[in-house]
Amino acid sequence: MWIDAHVHLQDARLAGKLSEYADSARRAGVACLCSAGTSPADWERLASLTETFPIRILPSFGVHPWDAVGLSRDWFDQLEFILSRFPEASIGEIGLDGLREVPEEIQLPVFRAQLDLAVRLGRPVVLHGARSWGSLYEELRSRADQLPGILLHGFSASKEMAERFLALGAVFSFGGLLCNENATRCRESAMRLPLDRITIETDSPDCFPNGGTRFPGEGEDSKLNHSGNLLAVATALSTLRNIPLDEIAQTTRETTLRLFGAGERKG
């Protein structure tokens, strides 16, 4: 059994395709999805899927740094409310971003408020740090020992940065970039980190991996990703580490469940 440690099942691009998505995931042996909200606009959709989707969903709710602009005044109250409805949920996808032009003075207060909420409620966090791993580390290190779990989604930083996060107790999630032989920093980190601190993801519907299969019913030029492609990521990790696929499945599954089940929920 595989667990896809990071998806966005509620994404509008997957609407009307969820039956095919579930079938593809099952054929690949994926029995659980960790689906992350990104803004108040998609939290209710994710909540509904958590309760109705035929494959188990471990949800997280949060405001992605790309969505920190233009939030309503009551966004934080909305987040607290939906977390109270789902006491098993984590807080994410949250973090800092250097890919898009979202001013730091907008990103930082939203990120800090959600980190502090995670500490108060005793919830794991699902973190985005693309091209901002150093800044993310600086914000995280004063709170890391108060968090029951830390997932670095789509990790792609250097081995030196990985060592710093490792000391904070983080778990590292690797996605389709691992299948790119030119992604040297990502692949080196995946080779060096302790196996029990690694998990794998598709980040679907984004991040279509080299060697992946097309979404059922989509054309050859489609880049719509799905959880069935978790096997491509797993195979890349298996090859890099020279470890059998069944060991990768067992270890990443145990790591993911431990991470999202960590700590006693307070709210």
HELIX and SHEET records of a PDB file:
HELIX    1   1 ALA A   12  LEU A   14  5                                   3    
HELIX    2   2 LEU A   18  ARG A   27  1                                  10    
HELIX    3   3 PRO A   40  THR A   52  1                                  13    
HELIX    4   4 PRO A   65  ASP A   67  5                                   3    
HELIX    5   5 TRP A   75  ARG A   85  1                                  11    
HELIX    6   6 GLU A  104  LEU A  121  1                                  18    
HELIX    7   7 TRP A  133  LEU A  140  1                                   8    
HELIX    8   8 ALA A  144  GLN A  146  5                                   3    
HELIX    9   9 LYS A  159  ALA A  167  1                                   9    
HELIX   10  10 GLY A  176  CYS A  179  5                                   4    
HELIX   11  11 THR A  184  ARG A  192  1                                   9    
HELIX   12  12 LEU A  195  ARG A  197  5                                   3    
HELIX   13  13 SER A  227  ASN A  229  5                                   3    
HELIX   14  14 LEU A  230  ARG A  241  1                                  12    
HELIX   15  15 LEU A  245  PHE A  260  1                                  16    
SHEET    1   A 8 TRP A   2  VAL A   7  0                                        
SHEET    2   A 8 VAL A  30  ALA A  36  1                                        
SHEET    3   A 8 ARG A  56  PHE A  61  1                                        
SHEET    4   A 8 SER A  90  GLY A  95  1                                        
SHEET    5   A 8 VAL A 125  HIS A 128  1                                        
SHEET    6   A 8 ILE A 150  LEU A 152  1                                        
SHEET    7   A 8 VAL A 171  PHE A 174  1                                        
SHEET    8   A 8 ILE A 198  ILE A 200  1                                        
END                                                                             
